């Protein structure tokens, strides 16, 4: 997973097996096999969180949703979302960022 995350951070274009293999030393077939396996993302995120934040830290979770105006019929995830700039629901995409905020500086 570490190799995959590194490649996803640096490559340009669509995330196809061929593009991923161009930016790493791994073959398209290996990426294909990796994507067929199950991966426990909730457990992975919990482990990362426990390494960064101790139980004594006072933290809250914050979310920031952004609206992207998009037309067409074939875009995956296309739907009606609230656009804060327009003050109404509009057709497009929504992207969200979830983060942990420390309430007290270390």
N, CA, C and O atoms as CSV, one atom per row, in Angstrom:
chain,resi,resn,atom,element,x,y,z
A,1,UNK,N,N,0.826,-1.192,0.000
A,1,UNK,CA,C,0.000,0.000,0.000
A,1,UNK,C,C,0.869,1.254,0.000
A,1,UNK,O,O,0.496,2.269,-0.590
A,2,UNK,N,N,2.010,1.189,0.651
A,2,UNK,CA,C,2.904,2.348,0.687
A,2,UNK,C,C,3.350,2.741,-0.717
A,2,UNK,O,O,3.389,3.924,-1.055
A,3,UNK,N,N,3.686,1.746,-1.530
A,3,UNK,CA,C,4.093,2.020,-2.915
A,3,UNK,C,C,2.934,2.649,-3.680
A,3,UNK,O,O,3.121,3.627,-4.404
A,4,UNK,N,N,1.752,2.095,-3.521
A,4,UNK,CA,C,0.576,2.617,-4.217
A,4,UNK,C,C,0.289,4.060,-3.817
A,4,UNK,O,O,0.009,4.893,-4.679
A,5,UNK,N,N,0.353,4.366,-2.535
A,5,UNK,CA,C,0.086,5.732,-2.085
A,5,UNK,C,C,1.129,6.711,-2.615
A,5,UNK,O,O,0.791,7.836,-2.986
A,6,UNK,N,N,2.388,6.293,-2.654
A,6,UNK,CA,C,3.435,7.163,-3.209
A,6,UNK,C,C,3.174,7.474,-4.674
A,6,UNK,O,O,3.280,8.621,-5.106
A,7,UNK,N,N,2.834,6.448,-5.428
A,7,UNK,CA,C,2.589,6.631,-6.862
A,7,UNK,C,C,1.366,7.511,-7.080
A,7,UNK,O,O,1.380,8.370,-7.962
A,8,UNK,N,N,0.317,7.320,-6.303
A,8,UNK,CA,C,-0.883,8.134,-6.457
A,8,UNK,C,C,-0.621,9.612,-6.168
A,8,UNK,O,O,-1.325,10.483,-6.679
A,9,UNK,N,N,0.386,9.888,-5.353
A,9,UNK,CA,C,0.723,11.283,-5.036
A,9,UNK,C,C,1.516,11.971,-6.143
A,9,UNK,O,O,1.465,13.196,-6.257
A,10,UNK,N,N,2.248,11.217,-6.961
A,10,UNK,CA,C,3.148,11.874,-7.920
A,10,UNK,C,C,2.735,11.763,-9.380
A,10,UNK,O,O,3.198,12.554,-10.202
A,11,UNK,N,N,1.881,10.809,-9.728
A,11,UNK,CA,C,1.610,10.627,-11.147
A,11,UNK,C,C,0.628,11.681,-11.658
A,11,UNK,O,O,-0.080,12.320,-10.880
A,12,UNK,N,N,0.600,11.847,-12.975
A,12,UNK,CA,C,-0.320,12.792,-13.607
A,12,UNK,C,C,-1.277,12.032,-14.503
A,12,UNK,O,O,-0.899,11.028,-15.107
A,13,UNK,N,N,-2.490,12.491,-14.595
A,13,UNK,CA,C,-3.464,11.871,-15.482
A,13,UNK,C,C,-4.397,10.939,-14.747
A,13,UNK,O,O,-4.534,10.987,-13.525
A,14,UNK,N,N,-5.034,10.089,-15.529
A,14,UNK,CA,C,-6.007,9.144,-15.010
A,14,UNK,C,C,-5.304,7.998,-14.290
A,14,UNK,O,O,-4.225,7.575,-14.705
A,15,UNK,N,N,-5.900,7.499,-13.228
A,15,UNK,CA,C,-5.296,6.427,-12.437
A,15,UNK,C,C,-5.584,5.070,-13.062
A,15,UNK,O,O,-6.393,4.298,-12.548
A,16,UNK,N,N,-4.917,4.787,-14.173
A,16,UNK,CA,C,-5.020,3.476,-14.806
A,16,UNK,C,C,-3.809,2.657,-14.404
A,16,UNK,O,O,-2.805,3.197,-13.940
A,17,UNK,N,N,-3.912,1.337,-14.589
A,17,UNK,CA,C,-2.775,0.479,-14.238
A,17,UNK,C,C,-1.539,0.863,-15.051
A,17,UNK,O,O,-0.423,0.840,-14.533
A,18,UNK,N,N,-1.735,1.212,-16.314
A,18,UNK,CA,C,-0.607,1.586,-17.175
A,18,UNK,C,C,0.060,2.863,-16.652
A,18,UNK,O,O,1.286,2.925,-16.561
A,19,UNK,N,N,-0.737,3.880,-16.310
A,19,UNK,CA,C,-0.152,5.123,-15.786
A,19,UNK,C,C,0.558,4.886,-14.464
A,19,UNK,O,O,1.637,5.434,-14.236
A,20,UNK,N,N,-0.033,4.074,-13.586
A,20,UNK,CA,C,0.613,3.785,-12.307
A,20,UNK,C,C,1.941,3.062,-12.520
A,20,UNK,O,O,2.911,3.326,-11.811
A,21,UNK,N,N,1.989,2.151,-13.495
A,21,UNK,CA,C,3.240,1.420,-13.731
A,21,UNK,C,C,4.312,2.320,-14.340
A,21,UNK,O,O,5.502,2.079,-14.133
A,22,UNK,N,N,3.922,3.342,-15.078
A,22,UNK,CA,C,4.902,4.272,-15.658
A,22,UNK,C,C,5.666,5.034,-14.582
A,22,UNK,O,O,6.848,5.333,-14.746
A,23,UNK,N,N,4.986,5.348,-13.481
A,23,UNK,CA,C,5.596,6.152,-12.428
A,23,UNK,C,C,6.170,5.303,-11.294
A,23,UNK,O,O,6.575,5.844,-10.266
A,24,UNK,N,N,6.208,3.998,-11.467
A,24,UNK,CA,C,6.787,3.130,-10.443
A,24,UNK,C,C,7.509,1.981,-11.151
A,24,UNK,O,O,7.467,1.877,-12.377
A,25,UNK,N,N,8.144,1.155,-10.406
A,25,UNK,CA,C,8.823,-0.008,-10.978
A,25,UNK,C,C,7.954,-1.251,-10.948
A,25,UNK,O,O,8.465,-2.368,-11.017
A,26,UNK,N,N,6.651,-1.069,-10.848
A,26,UNK,CA,C,5.723,-2.186,-10.691
A,26,UNK,C,C,4.925,-2.366,-11.978
A,26,UNK,O,O,4.550,-1.385,-12.621
A,27,UNK,N,N,4.665,-3.604,-12.351
A,27,UNK,CA,C,3.960,-3.891,-13.603
A,27,UNK,C,C,2.459,-3.621,-13.485
A,27,UNK,O,O,1.898,-3.563,-12.391
A,28,UNK,N,N,1.835,-3.458,-14.650
A,28,UNK,CA,C,0.386,-3.271,-14.702
A,28,UNK,C,C,-0.339,-4.457,-14.085
A,28,UNK,O,O,-1.340,-4.290,-13.388
A,29,UNK,N,N,0.171,-5.650,-14.344
A,29,UNK,CA,C,-0.468,-6.866,-13.839
A,29,UNK,C,C,-0.460,-6.904,-12.314
A,29,UNK,O,O,-1.440,-7.329,-11.702
A,30,UNK,N,N,0.630,-6.468,-11.701
A,30,UNK,CA,C,0.697,-6.461,-10.239
A,30,UNK,C,C,-0.313,-5.462,-9.661
A,30,UNK,O,O,-0.988,-5.766,-8.677
A,31,UNK,N,N,-0.421,-4.269,-10.268
A,31,UNK,CA,C,-1.436,-3.319,-9.812
A,31,UNK,C,C,-2.830,-3.912,-9.947
A,31,UNK,O,O,-3.674,-3.728,-9.071
A,32,UNK,N,N,-3.071,-4.621,-11.036
A,32,UNK,CA,C,-4.364,-5.257,-11.263
A,32,UNK,C,C,-4.667,-6.272,-10.158
A,32,UNK,O,O,-5.786,-6.323,-9.647
A,33,UNK,N,N,-3.685,-7.065,-9.798
A,33,UNK,CA,C,-3.876,-8.051,-8.723
A,33,UNK,C,C,-4.106,-7.372,-7.382
A,33,UNK,O,O,-4.940,-7.819,-6.595
A,34,UNK,N,N,-3.367,-6.287,-7.114
A,34,UNK,CA,C,-3.551,-5.559,-5.853
A,34,UNK,C,C,-4.965,-5.003,-5.734
A,34,UNK,O,O,-5.572,-5.067,-4.665
A,35,UNK,N,N,-5.482,-4.464,-6.818
A,35,UNK,CA,C,-6.812,-3.866,-6.774
A,35,UNK,C,C,-7.914,-4.907,-6.614
A,35,UNK,O,O,-9.035,-4.555,-6.249
A,36,UNK,N,N,-7.623,-6.172,-6.877
A,36,UNK,CA,C,-8.617,-7.226,-6.686
A,36,UNK,C,C,-8.691,-7.685,-5.236
A,36,UNK,O,O,-9.654,-8.345,-4.847
A,37,UNK,N,N,-7.704,-7.350,-4.446
A,37,UNK,CA,C,-7.686,-7.733,-3.028
A,37,UNK,C,C,-8.514,-6.767,-2.192
A,37,UNK,O,O,-8.672,-5.597,-2.537
A,38,UNK,N,N,-9.038,-7.283,-1.084
A,38,UNK,CA,C,-9.736,-6.428,-0.127
A,38,UNK,C,C,-8.710,-5.719,0.752
A,38,UNK,O,O,-7.641,-6.255,1.043
A,39,UNK,N,N,-9.054,-4.518,1.163
A,39,UNK,CA,C,-8.188,-3.763,2.066
A,39,UNK,C,C,-9.073,-3.076,3.091
A,39,UNK,O,O,-10.065,-2.442,2.729
A,40,UNK,N,N,-8.728,-3.195,4.360
A,40,UNK,CA,C,-9.534,-2.637,5.449
A,40,UNK,C,C,-9.130,-1.182,5.704
A,40,UNK,O,O,-8.308,-0.905,6.578
A,41,UNK,N,N,-9.713,-0.255,4.935
A,41,UNK,CA,C,-9.380,1.155,5.086
A,41,UNK,C,C,-9.763,1.732,6.452
A,41,UNK,O,O,-8.989,2.521,6.993
A,42,UNK,N,N,-10.915,1.381,7.042
A,42,UNK,CA,C,-11.220,1.911,8.381
A,42,UNK,C,C,-10.164,1.522,9.417
A,42,UNK,O,O,-9.772,2.350,10.239
A,43,UNK,N,N,-9.703,0.273,9.384
A,43,UNK,CA,C,-8.673,-0.164,10.319
A,43,UNK,C,C,-7.349,0.544,10.041
A,43,UNK,O,O,-6.640,0.935,10.969
A,44,UNK,N,N,-7.020,0.707,8.763
A,44,UNK,CA,C,-5.809,1.426,8.372
A,44,UNK,C,C,-5.830,2.867,8.888
A,44,UNK,O,O,-4.838,3.344,9.440
A,45,UNK,N,N,-6.957,3.557,8.710
A,45,UNK,CA,C,-7.082,4.935,9.187
A,45,UNK,C,C,-7.020,5.011,10.705
A,45,UNK,O,O,-6.448,5.955,11.249
A,46,UNK,N,N,-7.598,4.035,11.397
A,46,UNK,CA,C,-7.530,4.012,12.861
A,46,UNK,C,C,-6.096,3.850,13.339
A,46,UNK,O,O,-5.674,4.518,14.283
A,47,UNK,N,N,-5.344,2.966,12.691
A,47,UNK,CA,C,-3.935,2.771,13.064
A,47,UNK,C,C,-3.116,4.040,12.838
A,47,UNK,O,O,-2.290,4.406,13.674
A,48,UNK,N,N,-3.346,4.707,11.713
A,48,UNK,CA,C,-2.651,5.974,11.454
A,48,UNK,C,C,-3.000,7.023,12.501
A,48,UNK,O,O,-2.125,7.730,13.001
A,49,UNK,N,N,-4.271,7.118,12.823
A,49,UNK,CA,C,-4.737,8.090,13.809
A,49,UNK,C,C,-4.100,7.836,15.177
A,49,UNK,O,O,-3.680,8.778,15.850
A,50,UNK,N,N,-4.027,6.570,15.588
A,50,UNK,CA,C,-3.451,6.231,16.893
A,50,UNK,C,C,-1.958,6.541,16.960
A,50,UNK,O,O,-1.440,6.817,18.042
A,51,UNK,N,N,-1.253,6.502,15.823
A,51,UNK,CA,C,0.177,6.819,15.816
A,51,UNK,C,C,0.427,8.317,15.919
A,51,UNK,O,O,1.479,8.734,16.402
A,52,UNK,N,N,-0.521,9.129,15.473
A,52,UNK,CA,C,-0.332,10.575,15.439
A,52,UNK,C,C,-0.898,11.255,16.681
A,52,UNK,O,O,-0.326,12.229,17.170
A,53,UNK,N,N,-2.006,10.751,17.187
A,53,UNK,CA,C,-2.713,11.401,18.298
A,53,UNK,C,C,-2.721,10.478,19.502
A,53,UNK,O,O,-3.092,9.309,19.394
A,54,UNK,N,N,-2.310,11.004,20.651
A,54,UNK,CA,C,-2.356,10.199,21.872
A,54,UNK,C,C,-3.732,10.348,22.523
A,54,UNK,O,O,-4.496,11.252,22.185
A,55,UNK,N,N,-4.028,9.467,23.443
A,55,UNK,CA,C,-5.344,9.486,24.089
A,55,UNK,C,C,-5.529,10.709,24.982
A,55,UNK,O,O,-6.663,11.082,25.285
A,56,UNK,N,N,-4.438,11.336,25.408
A,56,UNK,CA,C,-4.529,12.510,26.277
A,56,UNK,C,C,-4.783,13.803,25.508
A,56,UNK,O,O,-5.160,14.809,26.109
A,57,UNK,N,N,-4.585,13.796,24.200
A,57,UNK,CA,C,-4.797,14.994,23.382
A,57,UNK,C,C,-6.278,15.327,23.285
A,57,UNK,O,O,-7.127,14.443,23.169
A,58,UNK,N,N,-6.569,16.620,23.336
A,58,UNK,CA,C,-7.945,17.072,23.121
A,58,UNK,C,C,-8.086,17.419,21.645
A,58,UNK,O,O,-7.458,18.356,21.152
A,59,UNK,N,N,-8.916,16.656,20.949
A,59,UNK,CA,C,-9.070,16.825,19.507
A,59,UNK,C,C,-10.546,16.815,19.121
A,59,UNK,O,O,-11.399,16.275,19.825
A,60,UNK,N,N,-10.804,17.428,17.987
A,60,UNK,CA,C,-12.124,17.329,17.369
A,60,UNK,C,C,-11.925,16.985,15.897
A,60,UNK,O,O,-10.848,17.188,15.337
A,61,UNK,N,N,-12.975,16.465,15.287
A,61,UNK,CA,C,-12.940,16.193,13.854
A,61,UNK,C,C,-13.616,17.359,13.139
A,61,UNK,O,O,-14.647,17.854,13.596
A,62,UNK,N,N,-13.049,17.792,12.036
A,62,UNK,CA,C,-13.623,18.880,11.244
A,62,UNK,C,C,-13.794,18.389,9.811
A,62,UNK,O,O,-12.979,17.623,9.296
A,63,UNK,N,N,-14.873,18.846,9.179
A,63,UNK,CA,C,-15.123,18.465,7.794
A,63,UNK,C,C,-15.366,19.719,6.976
A,63,UNK,O,O,-16.023,20.657,7.429
A,64,UNK,N,N,-14.829,19.724,5.772
A,64,UNK,CA,C,-15.020,20.843,4.855
A,64,UNK,C,C,-15.472,20.276,3.523
A,64,UNK,O,O,-14.719,19.563,2.859
A,65,UNK,N,N,-16.687,20.588,3.133
A,65,UNK,CA,C,-17.227,20.113,1.860
A,65,UNK,C,C,-17.138,21.227,0.827
A,65,UNK,O,O,-17.442,22.383,1.121
A,66,UNK,N,N,-16.726,20.877,-0.368
A,66,UNK,CA,C,-16.629,21.837,-1.466
A,66,UNK,C,C,-17.472,21.350,-2.638
A,66,UNK,O,O,-17.576,20.149,-2.886
A,67,UNK,N,N,-18.063,22.287,-3.344
A,67,UNK,CA,C,-18.926,21.972,-4.477
A,67,UNK,C,C,-18.187,22.261,-5.779
A,67,UNK,O,O,-17.519,23.288,-5.905
A,68,UNK,N,N,-18.308,21.356,-6.748
A,68,UNK,CA,C,-17.705,21.528,-8.065
A,68,UNK,C,C,-18.831,21.446,-9.091
A,68,UNK,O,O,-19.470,20.405,-9.239
A,69,UNK,N,N,-19.068,22.548,-9.796
A,69,UNK,CA,C,-20.125,22.569,-10.793
A,69,UNK,C,C,-19.730,21.692,-11.977
A,69,UNK,O,O,-18.614,21.800,-12.485
A,70,UNK,N,N,-20.631,20.832,-12.414
A,70,UNK,CA,C,-20.323,19.878,-13.470
A,70,UNK,C,C,-21.600,19.570,-14.242
A,70,UNK,O,O,-22.659,19.348,-13.656
A,71,UNK,N,N,-21.483,19.561,-15.543
A,71,UNK,CA,C,-22.621,19.171,-16.362
A,71,UNK,C,C,-22.318,17.838,-17.020
A,71,UNK,O,O,-21.204,17.329,-16.901
A,72,UNK,N,N,-23.281,17.275,-17.703
A,72,UNK,CA,C,-23.080,15.986,-18.360
A,72,UNK,C,C,-23.877,14.905,-17.673
A,72,UNK,O,O,-24.528,15.138,-16.655
A,73,UNK,N,N,-23.815,13.730,-18.238
A,73,UNK,CA,C,-24.598,12.612,-17.707
A,73,UNK,C,C,-23.750,11.427,-17.289
A,73,UNK,O,O,-24.250,10.526,-16.615
A,74,UNK,N,N,-22.471,11.400,-17.672
A,74,UNK,CA,C,-21.658,10.212,-17.464
A,74,UNK,C,C,-20.607,10.364,-16.369
A,74,UNK,O,O,-19.808,9.450,-16.162
A,75,UNK,N,N,-20.588,11.481,-15.669
A,75,UNK,CA,C,-19.604,11.687,-14.614
A,75,UNK,C,C,-20.012,10.895,-13.379
A,75,UNK,O,O,-21.140,11.019,-12.901
A,76,UNK,N,N,-19.094,10.082,-12.864
A,76,UNK,CA,C,-19.392,9.285,-11.678
A,76,UNK,C,C,-19.569,10.194,-10.464
A,76,UNK,O,O,-18.759,11.095,-10.242
A,77,UNK,N,N,-20.607,9.967,-9.687
A,77,UNK,CA,C,-20.863,10.747,-8.482
A,77,UNK,C,C,-21.655,12.008,-8.721
A,77,UNK,O,O,-21.898,12.769,-7.784
A,78,UNK,N,N,-22.065,12.247,-9.950
A,78,UNK,CA,C,-22.822,13.450,-10.285
A,78,UNK,C,C,-24.174,13.416,-9.588
A,78,UNK,O,O,-24.876,12.406,-9.626
A,79,UNK,N,N,-24.529,14.509,-8.961
A,79,UNK,CA,C,-25.804,14.585,-8.247
A,79,UNK,C,C,-26.106,16.008,-7.832
A,79,UNK,O,O,-25.460,16.953,-8.286
A,80,UNK,N,N,-27.094,16.153,-6.962
A,80,UNK,CA,C,-27.483,17.475,-6.458
A,80,UNK,C,C,-26.861,17.674,-5.088
A,80,UNK,O,O,-27.092,16.895,-4.164
A,81,UNK,N,N,-26.058,18.743,-4.973
A,81,UNK,CA,C,-25.381,19.066,-3.727
A,81,UNK,C,C,-25.568,20.547,-3.421
A,81,UNK,O,O,-25.809,21.354,-4.319
A,82,UNK,N,N,-25.456,20.890,-2.148
A,82,UNK,CA,C,-25.625,22.277,-1.739
A,82,UNK,C,C,-24.388,23.079,-2.118
A,82,UNK,O,O,-23.266,22.703,-1.779
A,83,UNK,N,N,-24.600,24.182,-2.820
A,83,UNK,CA,C,-23.539,25.108,-3.194
A,83,UNK,C,C,-23.679,26.338,-2.309
A,83,UNK,O,O,-24.614,27.119,-2.481
A,84,UNK,N,N,-22.764,26.519,-1.368
A,84,UNK,CA,C,-22.840,27.630,-0.430
A,84,UNK,C,C,-22.718,28.989,-1.100
A,84,UNK,O,O,-23.316,29.957,-0.630
A,85,UNK,N,N,-21.958,29.087,-2.190
A,85,UNK,CA,C,-21.813,30.362,-2.904
A,85,UNK,C,C,-23.134,30.799,-3.521
A,85,UNK,O,O,-23.466,31.984,-3.521
A,86,UNK,N,N,-23.877,29.847,-4.041
A,86,UNK,CA,C,-25.156,30.167,-4.677
A,86,UNK,C,C,-26.303,30.134,-3.668
A,86,UNK,O,O,-27.372,30.688,-3.925
A,87,UNK,N,N,-26.085,29.488,-2.521
A,87,UNK,CA,C,-27.124,29.399,-1.506
A,87,UNK,C,C,-28.240,28.434,-1.867
A,87,UNK,O,O,-29.357,28.566,-1.367
A,88,UNK,N,N,-27.956,27.472,-2.722
A,88,UNK,CA,C,-28.973,26.500,-3.140
A,88,UNK,C,C,-28.311,25.211,-3.606
A,88,UNK,O,O,-27.099,25.157,-3.810
A,89,UNK,N,N,-29.122,24.183,-3.771
A,89,UNK,CA,C,-28.623,22.921,-4.317
A,89,UNK,C,C,-28.461,23.045,-5.820
A,89,UNK,O,O,-29.317,23.602,-6.509
A,90,UNK,N,N,-27.351,22.517,-6.320
A,90,UNK,CA,C,-27.079,22.546,-7.754
A,90,UNK,C,C,-26.515,21.199,-8.180
A,90,UNK,O,O,-26.047,20.413,-7.356
A,91,UNK,N,N,-26.569,20.949,-9.482
A,91,UNK,CA,C,-26.066,19.710,-10.043
A,91,UNK,C,C,-24.546,19.797,-10.183
A,91,UNK,O,O,-24.022,20.757,-10.748
A,92,UNK,N,N,-23.856,18.806,-9.674
A,92,UNK,CA,C,-22.403,18.792,-9.761
A,92,UNK,C,C,-21.803,17.713,-8.889
A,92,UNK,O,O,-22.427,16.679,-8.647
A,93,UNK,N,N,-20.602,17.950,-8.420
A,93,UNK,CA,C,-19.871,17.012,-7.578
A,93,UNK,C,C,-19.562,17.658,-6.241
A,93,UNK,O,O,-19.493,18.882,-6.129
A,94,UNK,N,N,-19.379,16.827,-5.231
A,94,UNK,CA,C,-18.972,17.332,-3.930
A,94,UNK,C,C,-17.709,16.600,-3.511
A,94,UNK,O,O,-17.603,15.384,-3.670
A,95,UNK,N,N,-16.767,17.337,-2.983
A,95,UNK,CA,C,-15.560,16.749,-2.432
A,95,UNK,C,C,-15.458,17.176,-0.975
A,95,UNK,O,O,-15.783,18.314,-0.635
A,96,UNK,N,N,-15.017,16.287,-0.130
A,96,UNK,CA,C,-14.960,16.578,1.296
A,96,UNK,C,C,-13.577,16.301,1.849
A,96,UNK,O,O,-12.875,15.399,1.393
A,97,UNK,N,N,-13.201,17.087,2.832
A,97,UNK,CA,C,-11.937,16.914,3.531
A,97,UNK,C,C,-12.258,16.705,4.996
A,97,UNK,O,O,-12.962,17.509,5.607
A,98,UNK,N,N,-11.748,15.639,5.551
A,98,UNK,CA,C,-11.935,15.342,6.965
A,98,UNK,C,C,-10.583,15.470,7.641
A,98,UNK,O,O,-9.594,14.910,7.168
A,99,UNK,N,N,-10.535,16.206,8.749
A,99,UNK,CA,C,-9.255,16.377,9.435
A,99,UNK,C,C,-9.443,16.349,10.941
A,99,UNK,O,O,-10.559,16.475,11.445
A,100,UNK,N,N,-8.359,16.185,11.636
A,100,UNK,CA,C,-8.344,16.187,13.095
A,100,UNK,C,C,-7.696,17.492,13.547
A,100,UNK,O,O,-6.610,17.842,13.086
A,101,UNK,N,N,-8.364,18.210,14.448
A,101,UNK,CA,C,-7.875,19.495,14.939
A,101,UNK,C,C,-7.506,19.356,16.405
A,101,UNK,O,O,-8.341,18.982,17.229
A,102,UNK,N,N,-6.243,19.659,16.734
A,102,UNK,CA,C,-5.818,19.671,18.127
A,102,UNK,C,C,-6.323,20.958,18.784
A,102,UNK,O,O,-6.115,22.049,18.253
A,103,UNK,N,N,-6.973,20.835,19.915
A,103,UNK,CA,C,-7.528,22.017,20.584
A,103,UNK,C,C,-6.466,22.775,21.370
A,103,UNK,O,O,-6.610,23.972,21.619
A,104,UNK,N,N,-5.416,22.091,21.755
A,104,UNK,CA,C,-4.325,22.749,22.489
A,104,UNK,C,C,-3.026,22.548,21.732
A,104,UNK,O,O,-2.715,21.435,21.307
A,105,UNK,N,N,-2.279,23.603,21.565
A,105,UNK,CA,C,-0.995,23.516,20.853
A,105,UNK,C,C,-0.005,22.721,21.700
A,105,UNK,O,O,0.005,22.861,22.923
A,106,UNK,N,N,0.829,21.889,21.073
A,106,UNK,CA,C,1.817,21.095,21.836
A,106,UNK,C,C,2.910,21.940,22.420
A,106,UNK,O,O,3.806,21.419,23.083
